[in-house]
């Protein structure tokens, strides 16, 4: 019986998030009410509040879903990366970028970022920061993999370099979501220009 309740709970949450993705993308995050989400998910307003205290909670849950999926894709690349470290860094970065608009629009990303900046000590702020930390760690894990293969010097602080690379790709992504005219191709070109000099230094670090 407990398993059935868990399945029903998971199904309701999935429906709420699916409705939120659709409504936020179609109508804009600001215009959508909790009542609209409840109607689309075919649940009561109270049920929505049982899962999420605010509309911001729902948005951060969508960001979490997005990042967890992209981390899974990124892990496959970390486990079996291209032979060249520079190519691998760009491949991982593009993996993040190409998935970034699957669930969220640029407006939704801006709202989520604003939530994390305006209230960094709230659960949503900490959750967003934790997601960034996981992504930065994955970049570091990729560099550690090359270090294990002898392609980077053993004394190099690969996790720290991973954070540098992540900060670079993250700032490029912020530029992307704040400019509605910028395309994914523009974003790829920009981050390639910024990552290539770092990649060119890697052979000198062995």
N, C-alpha and C positions, 0 to 999 in steps of 0.2 A: 504493500500500500504506500509506504514511504517512497519507493522508487517511482510510482505513478505520480505522486504529488511533485516530486522533483522534476519529472518530465514536463508536467503541466506548468510548473513555475518557469522552467527554462523556455518553454514554448511561448508563454506570455511575454517574457522579457525579450525574446527574439522578435516577436510581433511588434512590440513597442519600438525597438531600435530600428526595425525595418520601416515602420511607419515614419519615424523621425527622419531617417535618411531621405525618404521620398518627399516628405513635406518640407523639410529644411531646404532641400535642393530645388524643389519646384517653386516654393513661395518665399524663400528667404527665412533665415533663422529668426529674425526679429519679429516677423509678422505671425509666426506660428504660435498658437496657444496650446497649453497642455490639453485642453478640451478637444482641440483638433487632432492631437496625437491619439487620444483615447478613442475617438470615433474611428479613426483610420485603423487602429489596432484591434478594434472590436472588444474593448475592455472598458471598465468604468474609470472615471477620473481618479477615484480613490485607489484603484489598482495601480495606476501609473505612479501615484505618490507612494504606494507601498514599496516600489522599486527605486524611485528617484525623487529626491526632495525638491529639486529645481530643474528647470529647463537646461541650465548649465550642466547639471549632473549628467543629463542625457547626452549632451554634446560631447562631454569628456569621455563618456562611455563609448561613443562612436569613434573618437580619436583612438581610444585604447584598442578597440576592435581592429582599426586600421593598422596601428603600429604592431600589434601582435601578429597579424598576418604578414606584414612586411618583414618582421624579425624572423619568421619561419622561412620565408623565401631567402632572406639574407644568409641564414644559417646554412642552407644548402650550398650557397656560393662559398662561404667560409670553409666548409668541409671539402669542397672540390674547386679551388679557385683557378683562374687563368694562371699561366706560368709566370707572367710578368707582373710584379707588384703594382706598377702604375696602372696597368690595364685592369687589374683586380679591384683597385680602389675605385676607379671610375665605374666598373660594372656594379659594384655594391651600391655606389651612390645613385646610379641610374635605376637600380632595383627599387630604392626608396622613392625616388621621384616618380617613376612610372606608375606606382601604385597609389600615389598621394591623392589623386582626385577620384578614386573609385567610389568612395563613400562621402567625401567632403568636397564642398566647393571652396573657392578662395575665401568667400565671405565667412564660411563656417570655420575655416582655419584661423582667420583673423579674430573671430569671436573667441575661439578656444585659447589662442595666444593671449588675448586681452584678459581672459579669466585668470590665466596662470600668472600674469604679470601684476594685475591689480590686487590679487589676494594669494600671494605665494605660500602663506602659512595655512591655508584652508586645505581640506582633503583634495579638492580639485587641483589646486596649485601644486601640491606635493605629488599628486598622481601624474600630472603633466611632466613635472621635473624628473620623476622616476622613469618615464618613457624615454625622455631624452638621454638619461643616463644609460639605459639599456642599449639604445642605438649607438651611443659613443663607445660603449664597451664592445659592441660587435665589430666596429671598425678596428678597435684595438686588438680584438681576437684575430682578425684577418692578418694584421701585421705580425702578431705573435706566430701565426702559422708559417709565415715566410721566415721568421726568425728561426723556427724549429727546422726549416729546410736549409738553413745556412745562407739565406739570401739577404739577411740583415744581421748586423753585428750583435753578438749575444749581450753586450753591455748596453745596447740601446733600450731606452724606456719605451717599449712599443705601446703600452696602454696610454702613456702621456701623448705620444705622437698621434695615436688614434683619436684622442680628444681634440688635438689641434685640427686634424683633418675633418672631424665631425663639426667642429665650430665653423669651419670654412663652408662646408656643405649646408649647414643649418642656416647660416646667414644668407647664403645664396637662395635658400628656400624661402626665407622671410621676405627677401626682395621680390621673389616670384609671386607670393600670395598678396603682397601689398600693391602690386601693379597688375590690374586686370587685363592689360594689353599684352603682357608677357606670355609667350607660349612655352610649352615644355621644351621645344627645340631651342628656344632662347636660353632657357634655364640650363639645359645640357651644355650648350656652348659656353655659357658664363662659367660654370663650375669646372669645365674642362680647362679653360684658360687659367683658373686659379689653382687647380690641382696638379697640372702638368709640371710646374716648377718644383713642387714638393716631390713628385715622382722622379724627377730628374736627379734629385739629391740622394735618392735611396741607394743606388749602386755605390755611392761614396761612403755609405754608412755600414759597409761590410768589412 
